[in-house]
């Protein structure tokens, strides 16, 4: 059987994976703080006897896009948009520290400051933040949380833990959609990171670009399927020739 069937198969698998990734990006085009996933592939020649006339398509690590999303003012005191490359530190369902750009915070029934998904938001001491009952909450540009209950004087509760990944402290998306450090240890707090209160950062997914990409990938997948069909046709023709000569 012609080895073309195997190379065409790797191309079809790569196209299918990219289609799934683009579909997930498009589904999250309106998700606050969502970071678009990237997919890249590389062609690897198949080594063996004779000339290297076949190549495999192999996935290459790409990660996510760090391009900023649009910042939309909401006027809500618990809505916060991280500036630059900063991320909010939260506690994942597995108890580990994770990071997100989604700053639509709430106060749950236990008085904890949580994300829209109910995950506790962490302060610079890596601890959940407790909000007094009935308190008015204000979050400053540096992440400092100030509360005021009734006519009592305002009190500073602490400061949001903000981290800024870099070449040494990298993060990667986990299966739960949160970002975690690739080295295992939590990232240090960035005291220079800033936020914008009363606003939310939107998704950085370009919906039009994602749609065009899905159309292009669908055509690429069809091309790989035609290669598989041609390979099958060639295999049948070669079998007929061998049977005649036999």
Buried (B, 14 or more C-beta within 10 A) or exposed (E): EBEBBBBBBBBBBBBBBBBEBBEBBBEBBEBBBBBBBBBEBEEEEEEEEEEEEBBBBEBEEEBBBEEBBEBEEBEBEBBBBBBEBBBBBBBBEEEEBBBBBBBBBBBEEEBBBBBBBEBBBBBBEEEBBBBBEEBEBBBBEEBBBBBBEEEEEEEEBBBBBBBBBEEEBEBEBBEEBBBBBEEEEBBEBBEEBBBBBBBBBBBBBBEEEBEEBBEBBEEBBEEBBEBBEBBEEBBEEEEEEEEEEE
